[in-house]
Amino acid sequence: MHNDVYRRLAQVLDDLPNKFPPTESGVEFSLLAKLFTEEEAALACVMRLVPEPVADIALRAGTDPKETRNTLKRMMAKGLIDIRKGEVEFSYALRPFVVGFYEGQLPRMDAEMAELFEKYFRESKGGVLRESPALHRVIPVEKAVPVEINIHPYERASQMLEGAKSWGVRDCICRVQQHLLGKNCGHPVETCLVFSHVEHAFDRSKVDRALTKEEALKILQQTEEAGLVHSSGNYRDGIEYICNCCICCCGIMRGIAEFGIMSAVAHSDFQIVVQGDACNGCEACVGRCQFEALTVSEGLAGANYLRCVGCGLCVLVCPTDALHLERRREGADSVPPKDIVAWRDQRVANRRSGS
């Protein structure tokens, strides 16, 4: 039986907006024990999502500030918590499970962790994906949107990269995890783009390979060509990463494929349109769509708008330019929360209201 500290930590994490649903087997306790020492877990139990100085955390934990600082540094090195640099000292904040400290485990991902995560994902039936607003939002392929249609900054992946001062790329933890389980979808692994408004932010990283802006934009293009779906945090401001996902490996997209949770990822505000007079029924778009949103009947492509997430990847493979993205009908689009704080507030409010 696991120490009660992991049970307490599991409850703390489940109370966060991101959630950490329990399972019948209790595999989540084994997963936490794999990641946290008992000392680290106890400290995490008293931490908050808002960064705080060491003294405040130590006071709540009833621990020596110096020992607390050392423990926090070890937790930071393991990707378990966040750190912020203030004018006088560093402050530390709790990370949720996903999106959070799980993604920080790339250097420590091994076969045991891969198995534990897989068991948790399946037993919880993608529970973290059933809350609203969704964790991630689809970012459309810009080439799929006609030039006369306005695209907001949070809908334009290239603009996110253009506005940064440093760039990096890391392996997709989802594909790494699946590879350790013996599953290889054939998609490239080094695809997760990160960026920052701080210069040289990734130069000393042990996880991210530092890039130039041009290299980052090239990877963005290469992932589109590979048929990977752009997605990021489901809010407008403060985006610092772009995932490039496949429905066979991505822990979020798999919610659609394996559990039928179509709201697992927030759709973009676009949907695919077929120009019937240009379509030759070649089915290239059907093969490209990961969400089974396109079919060909009597030589003409058609779209299921309940399944279309508005990624636009099908447009890139249409040989007759019969496809493009357009805004969803009036009233069907949704503006994401302003930032991560607003996203958390909305998620908590929805849980309280039962929506």
N, C-alpha and C positions, 0 to 999 in steps of 0.2 A: 504493500500500500504506500502510495506516495505521501511524503510529508505534507501536512496541511498547508504549508506556505504556498505550494503550487495550486492548491484548491482556492486559496484566497486570491492569488494572482489571477487565476482564470476568471473569477467573479469580477475582479476589478476591470479586467480587459473587456468582459462582456457588458459591463455597465457603460463603457465608452460609446460614443456615437458609431464607431466602426463595427462594434460587436465582436464577440468571440463565443459563439453558441456552444453549449455543452453537448456531449455525446453520451450514449448509453454505456459505452465501454470505458469512457474516461481516458481515451487516447490523448486528449488535449493535455493532460497532466504529464504524460510521458514526453510529449513534445516540448512543453515548457521546461521540464527537467533536463532535456537535451541542450537547451539554450541558456538557461539561467542556473547558476549555483544557488543554493538555498539563501545565502547572504544577499545575492543580487536580487533574487525574487522578493525577499522581505523588504528590501529598499524600494523596489518597483511598486510594491503595494501601497506605499504612501506618497508616491510621486503623482504629479498632475500633468495635463497636456500643456499647460502654460509654463514657460521656463521660469525656474526659481533658483536663487542662490543656494549654495551648499548648506549654509546655516539653517535655512528654513526647512530643508529636507531632513537634516540631521535632527532638528528639534522634534519633528513629528515622529521620526523613526526611533528617537531615544538613543541615538548612537553618537559616538565621538565625531566631531566635525572633520578631523584630519582623516580618520579611518573612512568616513563617509565619502570624502573627496576621492580617496584612492579607489574605493569601490566604484564610484561613478565614472572615473577615468577608465577602469577596466570594462565597464558596461558600454561606454562610448566606443572603445576600441573594438568591441564585439558587435557593434551596430544595433545595440538594444535600446538606446535612448538618443535623444537629440541634445546638442550643445549650442549655446548662443554666447557670443562674446559681447560683454557689456563694457561700459567705460571703466569700471573698477575691477570686475571679476567675471568669470564665466558663470552661466546659469544652465540648468539642466532640466529637461522635460521628458515625460514618459512618451513612448511611441505606442500606438495601437498595434494590433497583430498585423492586419493588412488594411490599407497600404501602410506599412510601417516597418517594424523590426524584422519581419520575415524577409522582406526584400533586401535587408542589410546582411543576410546570412550567406551571400554568394561565396565568400572565401571559405566558409565552414560547411557548406553543403556537401554531405556525403550520402552514401547509400542508406544509412540508418535514418537520417533526417528526411530524405526523400520518401522513404516508406512511411514514416510517421505522418508527414504532411499529407500523403495520398490517402492514408486511412482516415485522417481527420476530415479531409475534404469530402470524401465519399460518405462517411457516417453523418456528417453535419448537413449533407445534401446541399452544399453551397450556401449554408445559412447566412453568411455575411453578405451574400449577394441579393437577398430578398428584401432588404431595407431600402427606403427611399429618402433622399436622392441616391442614385447609384454611385458606386465608388469612382468609376471612370466614365468618360464621355468620348464618343467617336469623333475624330477630327477628319473631315472629308479631304480627299485628294483634290488639290486645287485645280489641276488640269481638267477635272471633271465638271467644274462649275463654269458656265459661260461668263465671259468677261463683263457683261452688262449687269451681272448680279453682284450686289455688294456682299463681301465676306467680312464678318467681324474679326477683330484681332485674335480672339480666343478660338476661332475656327480656322485660322491660317497657320499651319505648322511652320512654314518658312519664315513668317514674320516673327514667331517666337524665337527662332534661332538667330535671325538678323538682329534682334534687339538685345541679345546677350553679349557679354564681354569675354566669356570663356566657355568651352564646349568639351564634352567627353562622351565616350561610349563604353558600355559594359555588356557583359554577357546577359542574355535573358535568363533570369533565374528559373522561370517556368520550363524552358527547354532544357536547361541543365538538369532540373529535377526529373523531367521525363526521360532524359537520356540515362540517368542513373537507374531508372526502372526498366531500362532496356527498350525504350520506345524512341524512335528517331523519325520525325516527320519530314526531314529533308530540308527544312528551312534553315537559313543562316542563324547562328547563335549570338554573335556579337551585334546586337541590334538596338539595345536600349539607350537612347540618347539622353544625356543630361546637360544642363547649361546653367549658367550663373551670371549675375550682374557684377560679380567680383572677378577681377582679372586673375588669371593663373590659378583658378580655384581647383583644378584637377591635376596640376603638375606633379604633386607628390602623392596622389591617390594610389592605394594598393588595389583598388577595385576598378576604377575608371581609367581608360586610356585617353589621355588628353588629345584633343583634335583642334585643327583650325576651323574657322567658320565654313570654309569651302569644303573641307572634309566632312563636316557634319551635314551640310546640305546634300552632299553626294550620297551619304548613307541613307538619308531620307528618301532620295530618289531610288536608290537600290532596293530599299524595302518595299516601295510601291511596285517596282518591277517584279519583285518576288511574290507579290500578292499578299503582303502583310498589312493589317489594319492599324492605322494610326489611332492611338488613344492616349488620354492623359487624365489628370485629376478633373473631377466634374465641377469646376468653378472657373471664373473668368480671369482673376488676377493672381499672380504669384506662382504660375506654372513654372516648374523647374525640370521637367522631364517629359519625354515622349516615348511611350511604349510602342512597339511594332509587333502586333499580336497575330497569332493563328488560333483558330478555334479548337485545334487538337491538343495544344499544350497550355495555353494561357489559362491561369486559374480563374480569371473573370469570364473570358469568352466560353470556357467549358461549361459554365453555368447554363448557357443557352443550349449547347450541344447535348449535354448529359442530363440536365434536370429540367429543360424546357423553360428556363427563367428568361424570357425575352427582355425583361427589364434589368438583367444582370449588368448591362452596360447601357448608359444613356445614349440614345440614337442622336446622330447629328441632326440639325434642323433642315436637312435636305433629304430628298428621295429621288429615286431613279425614274427617268422618263424615257420611254421608247418611242422613237419616230418610226411609225409603221412603214412609211413609204421607203425608208432607207434600210430597214432590217432585212437580211437575207436568210435568217433562220439558221445560221451556222452553229449556234450553241456555244460559241467561245465564252460568252458571258456566263452561261450556266456553269461551265467548268471553273470559272474564276470565283464565283460567289460562294463564300464559306457558309452563308446563312440560309441557303436553299430558297432565296427570295425570287429567283428567276426561273422560268420554264419557257419552253418553246412548244407551241401548239399550232399545227397547220402552217408551219413555216414562219411563224411570227413570235418574237419574244414577248413575254408578259411578266409583270412584276406583282409580287405579293407584298403589299406595303406594310403589313403587320410584321413581316420578317426582314424587310429592308432596313438596315441600320444607317444608311446614308453614307457609306464609306467611299463610294465612287470607284472602287478598284475595277469593276466590270467595264467601265468606260475605256480604260487603258488598253483593253484587248479587243475591242470591237473594231473589225476591219472596215466597216462602212460608216463609222461615225454616227450610228443610229441611237446612241445612248448619251445622256447627259444628266447632271443633277439639277434640280430646281428646289426652291424653298417649299417646304411642306405647306399644305393649304392653310389659310388664315385660321388661327386659333389652335393649330396642331403643334406649332413650334413651342419651345420652352427655353427661356433664358436661364442658364445655370446660375447658382449662387455667386455672389461677388468674389468671395475668397474662401479659404479653408475654414475660417472661423464661422462665416455665414453658412457654409455647408454643414458644419457640425451642428449649429443651432437649428437648422431646418430639419436635420435628421432626428434630433432629439424631439423637436416639436411634432414631427410626424409619428414618432413612436408613442408619444403621450396621447395623441389623438386617435391612434390605432389605424392610421392611413398608411 
